Amino acid sequence: MDKKLVNWGVLGCAAIADTAVIPAIKASNNGNLYALSSRNKEKLDQFVQKHKPVKAYESYDELLDDPDIHAVYIPLPNGLHYEWVLKAAQKKKHILCEKPLGISAKEVEEMARVCKENNVLLMEAFAYRHSPLTLKVKSLVDEGVVGKVNFIESHFSFILKDLNNVRLIKEVGGGCTYDLGCYNINIIRYIAGSEPISVFATGDVGEQSGVDESSCALMEFKDGLRAVSDCSFRCIDRSEYTIMGDEGIISVPVQFNTKGDVKIIVKKKDKVEEIHVDCPDNYLLEVEQFGRCILEGEEPLVSLEDSYNNAKVIDMILEQVFSR
């Protein structure tokens, strides 16, 4: 692609777009906030006034028809990702789509097929994967700092009671495992470097919401590694993960998308070491990396195979949660 900047279009005026990804696009060295779109004119006007794109559209289709847009960011509710990824691909737009990429492995598989058919890139927006913190933890594990890894646990929770919140609306792909558990599953698989061979899961389905409001999954990997993903809309704020080996423990007691001076705690026998990592804005790293993929041919950091395998595990968890 013989262009110095990627012209971005954003489908929808979600909070994550407002506070994280749009500012990242505007701050990036290879991106340009070209267009915003929303079906809600009042919200669109607010976003336009705040972020000042080149153009604004009151429909997603109009934005996708704009030939000057090279890539789109999709922060729509989970249940709409499939429809608009396919439509964007058919309009020859590269796509950065919020997690979870699809609400089933089958959806992700079809998204990947259509994007390949239309020669466009698609990447799931797991911004935390671009962080130096995540890369440092992975390198510590791969270097054998805690020996053979036998157990990983990842927790993500906060209290959510508002039934009007999109996360609790079944019809648009709400649910705790899609919203929070996807992070746990992704970091566990990334650290393990392989896929689980078995999954046992339980959870709570809301009587009013009809979605999973918590889930807890035990995953078994090859070589005896076991892992637990625990996520909930019914527990107080918690975001952390721990990796236990036969020679030590790595603790990461921070939110997934954190920035600034962040510490990793490594415990080995009687020794405790704090490793500090300077983390820039994960969303900026994500936007610039995807921009390099478009402009320079770099491979997306979060591959479609990775996204497909994450979706497969979510499928297995939810099948068991809803069947109990």
C-alpha positions as CSV (number, residue, x, y, z in Angstrom):
1,M,0.0,0.0,0.0
2,D,1.7,3.1,-1.2
3,K,0.4,5.6,1.4
4,K,2.1,7.2,4.4
5,L,-1.0,7.3,6.6
6,V,-4.0,5.0,7.1
7,N,-7.3,6.8,6.9
8,W,-9.4,5.4,9.7
9,G,-13.2,5.2,9.9
10,V,-14.9,4.2,13.1
11,L,-18.3,2.4,13.2
12,G,-20.2,3.4,16.2
13,C,-19.7,5.8,19.1
14,A,-18.9,3.3,21.9
15,A,-17.1,4.4,25.1
16,I,-14.0,2.4,24.2
17,A,-13.7,4.3,21.0
18,D,-14.2,7.6,22.7
19,T,-11.7,7.1,25.5
20,A,-9.1,4.8,24.0
21,V,-9.0,4.0,20.3
22,I,-10.0,7.3,18.7
23,P,-7.4,9.1,20.8
24,A,-4.8,6.4,19.8
25,I,-5.6,6.9,16.1
26,K,-5.2,10.7,16.5
27,A,-1.9,10.3,18.4
28,S,-0.5,7.6,16.1
29,N,2.4,8.2,13.7
30,N,0.8,6.3,10.8
31,G,-3.0,6.9,11.2
32,N,-5.5,9.7,10.5
33,L,-9.0,9.9,12.0
34,Y,-10.9,10.4,8.8
35,A,-14.5,9.5,9.6
36,L,-16.9,8.7,12.4
37,S,-20.3,7.1,12.0
38,S,-23.3,6.5,14.3
39,R,-27.0,5.8,13.9
40,N,-27.5,8.1,16.9
41,K,-27.2,11.7,15.5
42,E,-26.9,13.3,19.0
43,K,-24.1,11.1,20.0
44,L,-22.4,11.4,16.6
45,D,-22.5,15.2,16.9
46,Q,-20.9,15.0,20.3
47,F,-18.1,12.8,19.0
48,V,-17.6,15.0,16.0
49,Q,-17.3,18.1,18.2
50,K,-14.8,16.4,20.5
51,H,-12.7,14.4,18.0
52,K,-13.0,16.5,14.8
53,P,-12.8,13.9,12.0
54,V,-12.7,14.9,8.4
55,K,-16.1,13.4,7.7
56,A,-19.1,12.1,9.7
57,Y,-21.8,9.7,8.5
58,E,-25.2,8.8,10.0
59,S,-25.0,5.3,8.7
60,Y,-22.3,2.6,8.8
61,D,-22.9,1.7,5.1
62,E,-22.2,5.3,4.0
63,L,-18.9,5.2,5.8
64,L,-18.0,1.9,4.2
65,D,-18.8,3.4,0.8
66,D,-16.2,6.2,1.2
67,P,-13.3,5.3,-1.1
68,D,-10.8,7.4,0.9
69,I,-11.1,5.2,4.0
70,H,-8.5,2.4,4.2
71,A,-9.3,0.8,7.5
72,V,-12.2,0.6,10.0
73,Y,-12.4,0.1,13.7
74,I,-15.4,-1.8,14.9
75,P,-16.4,-1.2,18.6
76,L,-20.0,-2.3,18.2
77,P,-21.8,-4.8,20.5
78,N,-20.4,-8.3,20.3
79,G,-23.4,-9.6,18.4
80,L,-22.9,-7.1,15.6
81,H,-19.2,-7.9,14.9
82,Y,-19.9,-10.6,12.4
83,E,-22.3,-8.6,10.2
84,W,-20.1,-5.5,10.0
85,V,-16.8,-7.3,9.6
86,L,-18.2,-9.1,6.6
87,K,-19.7,-5.9,5.2
88,A,-16.4,-4.0,5.7
89,A,-14.4,-6.7,4.1
90,Q,-16.7,-6.7,1.1
91,K,-16.0,-3.0,0.8
92,K,-12.3,-3.7,0.8
93,K,-11.6,-2.1,4.2
94,H,-9.0,-3.5,6.6
95,I,-10.6,-4.2,9.9
96,L,-9.6,-3.8,13.6
97,C,-12.5,-5.3,15.5
98,E,-13.1,-5.3,19.3
99,K,-12.8,-8.4,21.3
100,P,-14.4,-11.0,21.2
101,L,-14.0,-11.1,17.4
102,G,-17.0,-13.3,17.0
103,I,-19.5,-14.9,19.4
104,S,-18.6,-18.3,18.1
105,A,-15.6,-20.0,16.5
106,K,-17.8,-20.6,13.4
107,E,-18.3,-16.8,13.1
108,V,-14.6,-16.2,13.4
109,E,-13.8,-18.8,10.8
110,E,-16.2,-17.2,8.3
111,M,-14.9,-13.7,9.0
112,A,-11.4,-15.0,8.3
113,R,-12.5,-16.6,5.0
114,V,-14.3,-13.5,3.7
115,C,-11.4,-11.2,4.6
116,K,-9.0,-13.5,2.8
117,E,-11.3,-13.6,-0.2
118,N,-11.3,-9.8,-0.3
119,N,-7.6,-9.4,0.4
120,V,-8.1,-7.3,3.5
121,L,-6.5,-7.7,7.0
122,L,-8.5,-8.4,10.1
123,M,-7.2,-8.3,13.7
124,E,-9.0,-8.8,17.0
125,A,-8.4,-5.8,19.3
126,F,-6.7,-7.3,22.2
127,A,-4.7,-4.2,23.0
128,Y,-3.0,-5.7,26.0
129,R,-1.2,-8.2,23.8
130,H,0.8,-5.2,22.4
131,S,2.0,-4.2,25.9
132,P,5.7,-4.5,26.9
133,L,4.3,-5.9,30.2
134,T,2.7,-8.9,28.4
135,L,5.7,-9.5,26.3
136,K,8.0,-9.4,29.4
137,V,5.9,-11.9,31.3
138,K,6.0,-14.2,28.3
139,S,9.7,-13.9,28.0
140,L,10.2,-14.7,31.7
141,V,8.2,-17.9,31.3
142,D,9.9,-18.9,28.1
143,E,13.3,-18.3,29.7
144,G,12.4,-20.7,32.5
145,V,12.6,-18.2,35.3
146,V,10.0,-20.1,37.3
147,G,10.9,-23.5,35.9
148,K,8.3,-25.8,34.5
149,V,4.9,-24.1,34.6
150,N,2.2,-26.2,36.2
151,F,-0.6,-23.8,37.0
152,I,-1.9,-20.5,35.7
153,E,-4.8,-18.6,37.1
154,S,-6.4,-15.4,35.7
155,H,-9.2,-13.3,37.3
156,F,-11.2,-10.5,35.9
157,S,-14.3,-9.1,37.6
158,F,-16.4,-6.1,38.5
159,I,-19.9,-5.5,39.8
160,L,-22.5,-4.9,37.1
161,K,-26.2,-4.6,37.9
162,D,-27.6,-2.3,35.2
163,L,-29.7,-4.5,33.0
164,N,-29.7,-1.8,30.3
165,N,-25.9,-2.2,30.0
166,V,-25.0,-3.8,26.7
167,R,-22.9,-6.4,28.5
168,L,-26.1,-7.8,30.0
169,I,-28.3,-7.8,26.9
170,K,-28.5,-11.3,25.4
171,E,-29.7,-10.2,22.0
172,V,-26.5,-8.3,21.2
173,G,-24.0,-10.9,22.5
174,G,-23.8,-9.9,26.2
175,G,-22.2,-12.0,28.8
176,C,-19.3,-12.1,31.2
177,T,-17.2,-14.7,29.4
178,Y,-17.3,-12.7,26.1
179,D,-16.6,-9.4,27.9
180,L,-14.0,-10.5,30.6
181,G,-13.3,-14.2,30.3
182,C,-11.9,-13.7,26.8
183,Y,-9.0,-11.9,28.4
184,N,-8.3,-14.7,30.9
185,I,-8.5,-17.3,28.2
186,N,-6.3,-15.4,25.8
187,I,-3.5,-14.8,28.4
188,I,-3.6,-18.4,29.6
189,R,-3.3,-19.7,26.1
190,Y,-0.6,-17.2,25.2
191,I,1.5,-18.1,28.3
192,A,0.9,-21.9,27.8
193,G,1.9,-21.7,24.2
194,S,-0.6,-24.4,23.3
195,E,-4.3,-25.2,23.3
196,P,-6.3,-26.9,26.1
197,I,-7.0,-30.5,25.6
198,S,-10.0,-30.4,28.0
199,V,-12.2,-27.8,29.6
200,F,-14.6,-28.0,32.6
201,A,-16.7,-25.0,33.3
202,T,-19.5,-23.8,35.5
203,G,-21.1,-20.4,36.0
204,D,-24.2,-18.3,36.8
205,V,-26.8,-17.3,34.2
206,G,-28.8,-14.3,35.2
207,E,-32.5,-14.9,35.7
208,Q,-33.4,-11.5,34.2
209,S,-30.5,-11.0,31.8
210,G,-30.4,-14.5,30.4
211,V,-26.6,-14.1,29.9
212,D,-23.7,-15.7,31.9
213,E,-23.0,-13.3,34.7
214,S,-20.0,-15.4,35.9
215,S,-18.0,-18.3,34.7
216,C,-15.2,-20.4,36.1
217,A,-13.3,-22.7,33.8
218,L,-10.6,-25.3,34.5
219,M,-8.5,-26.0,31.5
220,E,-6.0,-28.8,31.1
221,F,-3.1,-28.6,28.7
222,K,-0.4,-31.0,27.7
223,D,2.4,-31.9,30.1
224,G,0.2,-31.6,33.1
225,L,-0.4,-27.8,33.0
226,R,-3.7,-26.7,34.4
227,A,-5.2,-23.3,34.3
228,V,-8.3,-21.5,35.8
229,S,-10.2,-18.6,34.3
230,D,-12.5,-16.9,36.7
231,C,-14.7,-13.9,35.5
232,S,-17.7,-12.3,37.0
233,F,-20.1,-9.4,36.9
234,R,-21.0,-10.3,40.5
235,C,-17.7,-9.8,42.3
236,I,-15.8,-6.7,43.3
237,D,-13.1,-5.3,40.9
238,R,-10.3,-7.7,40.3
239,S,-7.9,-8.0,37.4
240,E,-4.7,-10.1,37.8
241,Y,-3.0,-13.3,36.8
242,T,-0.5,-15.7,38.3
243,I,1.9,-18.2,36.8
244,M,3.2,-21.0,39.1
245,G,6.1,-23.2,38.2
246,D,8.2,-25.8,40.1
247,E,10.9,-23.1,40.8
248,G,8.8,-20.0,41.5
249,I,5.8,-17.8,40.9
250,I,5.1,-14.8,38.6
251,S,2.3,-12.5,39.8
252,V,0.9,-9.7,37.6
253,P,-1.4,-7.7,39.9
254,V,-2.6,-5.1,37.4
255,Q,-5.4,-4.5,34.9
256,F,-4.8,-5.9,31.5
257,N,-4.8,-2.6,29.7
258,T,-2.6,-0.6,32.1
259,K,0.1,2.0,31.4
260,G,2.8,3.7,33.2
261,D,5.3,2.1,35.6
262,V,4.0,-1.4,36.2
263,K,5.5,-4.2,38.3
264,I,5.8,-7.9,37.9
265,I,6.5,-9.8,41.1
266,V,8.7,-12.9,40.9
267,K,8.9,-15.2,44.0
268,K,11.6,-17.9,44.2
269,K,12.1,-19.7,47.5
270,D,12.9,-16.9,50.0
271,K,13.6,-14.3,47.3
272,V,11.1,-11.8,46.0
273,E,12.0,-9.6,43.1
274,E,10.0,-6.7,41.6
275,I,10.5,-6.2,37.9
276,H,9.4,-2.8,36.6
277,V,8.1,-2.3,33.1
278,D,7.4,1.1,31.5
279,C,4.2,0.6,29.6
280,P,3.0,3.2,27.0
281,D,-0.6,3.3,25.8
282,N,-1.6,-0.2,24.6
283,Y,-4.2,1.2,22.3
284,L,-1.6,3.4,20.6
285,L,0.7,0.4,20.2
286,E,-2.2,-1.6,18.7
287,V,-3.3,1.1,16.2
288,E,0.3,1.7,15.0
289,Q,1.0,-2.0,14.7
290,F,-2.1,-2.6,12.6
291,G,-1.1,0.5,10.6
292,R,2.3,-1.1,9.9
293,C,0.5,-4.3,8.8
294,I,-1.4,-2.2,6.2
295,L,1.4,0.0,5.1
296,E,4.4,-2.1,5.4
297,G,3.2,-5.7,5.3
298,E,3.9,-6.6,8.9
299,E,1.9,-9.5,10.3
300,P,-0.9,-8.8,12.8
301,L,0.3,-9.4,16.3
302,V,-3.0,-11.2,17.1
303,S,-3.4,-13.7,14.4
304,L,-6.8,-15.0,13.1
305,E,-5.7,-18.5,14.2
306,D,-5.2,-17.2,17.7
307,S,-8.7,-15.6,17.6
308,Y,-10.3,-18.7,16.3
309,N,-8.7,-20.9,19.0
310,N,-9.8,-18.4,21.7
311,A,-13.3,-18.5,20.4
312,K,-13.3,-22.3,20.5
313,V,-12.5,-22.3,24.2
314,I,-15.2,-19.7,24.8
315,D,-17.7,-21.9,22.9
316,M,-16.8,-24.9,25.2
317,I,-17.1,-22.9,28.4
318,L,-20.5,-21.4,27.5
319,E,-21.9,-24.7,26.3
320,Q,-21.3,-26.1,29.7
321,V,-22.4,-23.0,31.6
322,F,-25.8,-22.9,29.9
323,S,-26.3,-26.7,30.1
324,R,-26.0,-26.9,33.9
